[in-house]
Amino acid sequence: MNIMTKIKIAVLLIGDIIILYFALYLTLWLRYWRPVQAELWNKHWLPFTIIFIMWLIVFFINKMYDLKTARNNFNFYKVWFNSLIWCGLIGFIFFYITTTGISPKTVMVLDLAVFGGLFLLWRRLFNRLIVYKKFVENMVIIGLTKEMIELAREINSKPQMGLRVVGMVSLQKSEIKFDQLEIAIINDWDELKNFFDKKKVRTIILGSDAHDYPDLISKLYESLELGVNILDRPTFAEKFTSKILINTIGQMWFLENIKESNKQIYEIIKRVMDIMLSCVFLIITLPLIPLIYLITRLTSKGPGFFMQQRTGKNGKKFMAVKFRTMYQNAESHGPQWAQKNDPRVTSIGRILRKIRIDEIPQLINILRGEMSFIGPRPERPEFIGQLKESIPFYETRLLVKPGLTGWAQINFPYGATEADALEKLQYDLYYIKNRSFALDLSILLKTIKTVLSGGGQ
């Protein structure tokens, strides 16, 4: 994440906070039809501040601070409406379970309406402004390969990210069109240096074939005073896509980037939190366990619980426990990939999967230290062996404990093929490299959204 991206997200957050309090002030003025006095404001600002914090969390969960979604399209309006629904529910629940003395039927409803309108106008304006040229950082790619062309196409298809590829370095002189955007092809150093000044280029991405141009690389080294940021393709792709592209890395990448010795304190604290949270959730869900068990037994033949061997950290096998969601003997012909709308899943099992409560028994696996709340999903040994043969570095996802949820699960839909497994691995590697309490919290919050919206498979 570059400094400009951080500034834009900060502007979004600050703008939202300003709109929240301005909407509250306007609401009080409209409700009582007089200037808002200090006494009236003091009565409302604290309880509404608590609500506003929860609303901001809703916006974060709905990816409204992710610039990739900052476009005035149908999805934007869908997310805006969905967020307002959740904000309204949170507001009403808060006022009904607390003794604030504020009537939710008047102030709460009016504030939600006023804020919803102002919020929509503010976000539409922001989404339009961030694609203006003065807010976009021009980039040059060194290396004209199919992979780099696809990267340039992806960058230029998302102007809201504040990046634009304006040139590519090649030995051949030509011009390529990307979605009606022309990208200049640069052939020598003098042309590239002039291009820096003309286009105000701030970033250079080195393709995998950049070493084919040793003289050019030498010139780049000599031109450090130009103040241009130079990134290799794996580093940029990681920042831009939040995943590690397998076809851009080799064994040396792992030696340079996987710093397990730096994660020791994090792992100790995470283990303590896993134990505490799993105990809390087991106590909370204890009344549900016999009920779900009984319903599962009564609605289809077979046991209520389902145990299956999975592969954990460093390849250690363990028995994962879940509520049974498939028909008995669903894999009588051998292991099969799970799939969307899987016909092997029972009607009750489909509901359990939708809201993820089929995984409640895996809290036992967390207590036993075989799993964590956050991490790559545990895979079956049969599939691990198969995928290790076809996907480079697949075994590296076993460097950490598997989890109930993970970075891949919140960023990629349900996978049912080897291609999907590759895509999920790229997200898993991003998590393994960058795992932290902040990233874990982000994953946890977005998983809560999946559970509440019934987005599980």
N, C-alpha and C positions, 0 to 999 in steps of 0.2 A: 504494500500500500504506500504510494508516494505521498509527498507532503500536500500536494494539491487535492488529492482524494480525501485525505484527513481533514483538510480545511472545509471541503464541501460537506462532508458528513457532520462536522461541527456546526456549520451554518444551518444545516437541516435541523439538528437537535435544538440549537438556540432559537431558531425560528419557530419550531413547534412549541417550545416553552412559552415564548412571547405570545403566540396565538392562544394558548391555553388560558393564560391569565387575562389577556385582553378580552377573550370571549366571556370569561367569568364576570369581569367588570361590566361589560356590555349587557350581560344577562341580568345582573342585579339592577342596572339602570332601567332596563325594559320592564322587569318584574315589578319594581316599585315606582317606576315612572318619576324618578327624581335623582339628582346627583348622589352618587354613592358616598355616604359619610363613613368616617373611620370606624365607628361602632359596627355598622353593617358589614363592612369589609373584614374586620377582625373576626366576626362571627363565622365567616365563610371560608377565609383563605386557608386555614389549617386543614379542615376536613377535605377540602377540594385538592389541596396539595398532595395528600395521601392518595386520593383517587388519581390525580394526574401522574404520579409516579407509576401506578399500575397501568395507566393508559399508555405511557411511554414504553413500558415493557411489552404491551400488546403490539405496538408499532414495531418494536425490534423483532419480536417473534414472527410477525408477518412480513419481515424483510423490507420494511419501509425505510431502513437506513442502509440498504444495499443499493448502490448506484446502478447495478445491473437492471433493477426494476424501475428506475426513474424515467419512465416513458409514459406519455399521455395516450395509452392504448386501453383496450377493454380490460386487460388484467389489472391495470392501475385502478380503474373504477371498481372492479370486483373486490380488490384488496381493501380499498377505501371503505366500501360499504360493509364488508365483513368486519373490519376493525371497529367501525362505529357500533355494530351490533354487540360485539364483545365489550366495548367500552360502556355501553348502556347497561348491559347485564351486571358488569362489575360495579357500576355506580349505584344501581338499585339494591344490589346485595349489600353493599357497604352501608347504605343509609338504613336498611331494614335491620341489620344486626348490630348497629351502633346507636348510641343515644346522642346524636348531634343536635337534635332540635330543629333540623332543617327538613322542610317538606320536599320529598323527592318528586312529587307530582307537579311541582311548579318549577323550582329552581333547577332541579336536575334535568328535567325534560327540555326546558328552554336552553340551558347551557349546552346540552348535547347537540341541539339543533343549530344554535349559533356557532358553536365550535366546528361542527361538521361542515357548514358552509364556508367559514373562513379557512379551515384547514384544506378544503378542496381547492379553493382559489390560490392559496399560498403554495401548495404542492404543484399545481399546474404551472404556476409562474416559475417556480424553481426548475421544473423539468424542462421548460422552454429555454431558460437562461443558460443552463449548463452546457448546452450544445452549441452556443455561440463560439465563433472562432477564437475570440480572445480568451476563452476559458478552456481551450483545447491545447494540449501539448503535442507538438509535431515530433514525429519519430522517423528514423531511417533504419532499415533492415539490411544487414550485410549478409549476402548469400541468397541466391535466387533458386530455391528448391521448392518442390511441391508442398512440403511441410511448412515452409516459411510463407509461401503464398497463401495457404489456408489460414495461417496465423494472422497475416495482414488482413485477410478478408474478415476474420472474426473481430479483430480490433476495430476496423472501420464500420462494422455493422452495429457497434455499440458506442455511438458518439457520446452518450451520457456518461461513459466512463472517463471522459476527458482526455482521450488519446486518439491520435490519428497518424497512420502511416502515410507519409508523403513521398517517400522514395525508397528504392531498393537498389543495392549495389550488385552489378553483374558484369561479366566480361562481354556480354552481348548487348548491343544498343537496340532497344525496342521500347514499346510502351504497352502496359497491361491495364485493362479496365476492370475495376472492382465495383460492381453494383453502381455504375455510372460515376464512380470516383476515379480519376486518373492518378496513377502512381508513376512517378518518373523513374526511369531506369538510369542509374549513374554508372559511368564506366571508368573513371580515373579519380585520383586524389584531388586534383585541382578542381574538377567539377564538383566533387563532394564538399570541398571546403567552401566553395562559393554557395553551394546549396545550403550549408549551415547558416550562412549570413542571410541569404534570401528568404528562407523559410523559417528562420529562427528555430532550428532543430534543437531539442533539449535532451533527446535520448536516442541511443543507438543500440540495436539488438544484434548480437553476433549469432549468426546461424551456425549449424554444425559444420558447414563447409567453409567457415570464415578463414580457417587456417590455409585454405587454398590461395589466399591473397596475403602472403607474408609481408610484402612491401606496404600494403594498405594497413595492416595491423601495426607495422612499425610507425607509419605516419600517424595513426591514431594515438599511439603512445607519446609521440612527440607533440601532440596537439592537446594535451591534458589541460593546458591553460584556457582552452575554449570553454571550459565549464560544462561539457556535455556528459551526461550520465551514460555509462557503457555497461550493458548487462548481457550475459549469455542467455541463450534461449531457455534453458531449464529454469534459471532464476526468474526471468520475466514471466514465463508461463505459470510458474507457481504463484506469483503475485497476482496475475491477471485472472487465473481460473480457479485458484484455491485447490489445486491438485498437482501432483507430480506426474508429468508426462513420461511414461515408461520409455518411449522411443527416443528420448533426449538424454538419457542418463546411462551410466555404466557402473561397474563395481566401485570405481574411484568416488563417485557421487556419494555412495553410502559411507565410505570411509571418512569423507569430509563433512558429512551433514548429520549422521546419526550419532549424537553425543549422549550416550546412555549414562555416562558418569555424571553428567550435569543434571540428570533427572532424579537422582537418588532421594533428595529431600522431598521433591514433588511426589514420588512414588510412595514414600512412607506416609505422608499426610493424606494422600489419596486413599491408601489402604485403610487408615483410621476412619476416614469419612465413609468409605464403602461399608465398613462394619456398622457404624452408627446408623447410617441411612437404611441399610437393609433390615436392621432390627426395628427401626421405627415403622417402615413400610410393612413388615411382617405383622406387627401388632395392629396396624390400621386395617390391613386386609384380612386379618384372621377370621372375621365373621363371613367373609366371602368365600374362603377356600372350601369349606364343606358344602356350601350351596352350589358353587360351580361344579364341584366334584359330583354331586348328586345329579345335577341337570345333565352333565355329560354322560353319566352312566345310564340315565333313563331315556335319553333321546337317541342313543345309538349303541350297538354292541361293542363291548371292549372295556378296558379299564378307564378310570377317570384321569389317571396320570399317564404320561408318556415319557419314557426315558430313552435317550439316544446318545451314542458315543460321539463326542465332538473333540476337535483338536484345540488345545489351549496354548499358553505361552511356551515357547521353545519346543513345540511339538508334543507336549505332554497330553495324553488322552484323559478325558473325564466324561462322566455321564451327566448330560444336561437334562434337567427335569422341567417338564411343561405340562399344562393341561392338554389332554388329547384333543386335537381339532380335526383329525382325519379319520376316515372309516378304518376299521380294523383290517389288517393285512393290505393296506393301501400300496405297499411296496413289495408285493409278493413276487414281482418280476425283477426285483433289484432296485438299487437306489435311483431316484429320478430327481431332476431339478424341480424345485417349486416353481409355480407359474401363476400368472394373474388369473383370477377366477378358476383356481385349481379345482377340477371336478372331484378330487379325492377328499376335499374338505367338507365336513358336515355343515348343516345349516347353523347349528349352535356354534360350531368351530369358526365359521365365517364371522359371526358377531364378536367372538372372543378375540379373533385376530384384528378386527377393525379397531378395537379400542385397546389392543395390546395386553389385555389382562390374562391371556393364555400363558404369559411369561412370568406371572407372579411367583410360581414355584422356583424360578431361577434365582430368586433372592437367597435360596439355600446355597446355590453354587457360588454366589458372591460371598456369603458368610464363610464358606469353606476355602475361599481364596482362589477358586478356579476361574472366576470371572470378576469383572468390575462393572460398575454402572455404565461407564463410557469406554468404548474401545471398538475395534473391528468385530463384526459379528462372528461368533464361533462357527467354523465350517466343519463338515463331516470329513473324516479321514479319507473316504473313497474319493471325494471331490478334490481334496488337497493334493492327493497323488496325481490325479488327472490334470489338474490345473498347473501344477509345478512343471509338467512336461511341455505345456503349450504356452504358458505366460512367463516371461522373464521375471525373475526376482519375486515370484509369488510367495515363496516361503518367508520373505522378510516381514510379512504381516503378522507372523508368529513371534515377533520380537517383544510384543506387549500382550497383556491379558486381553482376551476377548471381552466384549461388553454387551449389555442389554440393548444399547443404542450406540450410534457412532456417527462420525462425520459423513461417511458414505451413505448412511441411511437417510439423513436429512437433506442430502444434495442430489441423490440419484434414486429414481423409482425402482420398484422391485425388479431384481435381476433374475433371469432364467436361462442365460446362455453364457458361453465362454467370453463372448464380447462384453457382456454385462459385467462378468467377473473381473475383466481387465479394467473396465471403467471404475468399478468399486475399489479395486486395488490402488488406483491412482489417488483416490480420495483417502484411502487408509494410510498410504505413505505420507500424505500431507499431514494427517493427524499424528502419525508416529514421530515425524520430524518436529512438528510445532506444538505438540500437546502441552497444555498448561491449564491452570485453573480457570482462566478467562475463556479459553476455547471450550473446556468442559461445560462451563455454565451456559455458554451460547448453545451448545448441542442439547443440553438438558431442557432449556427453555423452548427450543424449537421442537423437541420431542413431545413436550407437553401439548403443544398446538396439534401435533399429529394425533395424539391420544384423544383430545377433546373434540377434534373434528372428524374422528373416525377414519383417519387416512391410512391406517395399517392395512397390511395384506395378509 
